[in-house]
Amino acid sequence: MSNEDRWLTSNEAAAHLGYGEYTLRQSRRTGKLAGKETPKFTKTGTAVRYKMSDLDAWVNSDSEAVSQ
């Protein structure tokens, strides 16, 4: 499995993005993080997972909007 396809826990995803886990958890409720739509996530029961490639795409969406 490539690193891009790795699934991260909420805590790991928050660290990857540079936010606290509480902030990331709140963004799932509000639908917004840093003024834009929250990154994609999957929830199975109580387990929440983020795909690393989705997180990286979310981060890069800022730079794409600026360059257009």
N, C-alpha and C positions, 0 to 999 in steps of 0.2 A: 504494500500500500504506500503510495506516495505521501509526502508530508501534507500536500494540498488536500488530500482526501481524508485526512485524519479528523475524527470527531472530537470536539473538546467539551468538557463540562462547562457549566456557567462560570465557575471560578477561573478555570484556565482561559476561557474566552475573554473574560474581563481583563485578566492580566495581559493577554495578547493585544487587546485594544488600548490598554492603558487606563482603564476605568476600574472603579471598585465593583465588587460583585453585587452589592446592594443597588448601585446605579444601573447596572445591566438588568437586574431583576425588575426594577421599577420601569425600565424602558419597555419591557415586555407588556406591562400593564397599560402604559400610556401610548405605546406605538411610536414613540420618538426618542432618539438619542442624539445629542449634539445638534439639535435642530433639524434632523432629517429622520426618515423612516428607520425604525430599528433594524438591525441585521436579521437575516433569515435564521430561524431556529426550528428545531423539531422537538416535540414534547411527546413522550410515551409514558403514560401514568404520571408520576411526579418527576421523572428524569427529563431534564432539558439538555439538549446537545446542539452545538454549533459546528458547522463544517468549516474548517480552516479556510478553504478557498472562498466561501461566502463572506467570511469576515474580511479577508483581504480585498475582495471585490467591493465591499461596503466602504472600507478605508479609501480605496482608490477612486470611488465615485465622486469624491470632492475634487480631486485633481482633474478628472475628466470634465466636470461641469465648468471648471475654471478655464480649461483650454478650448472649450467650444465657442 
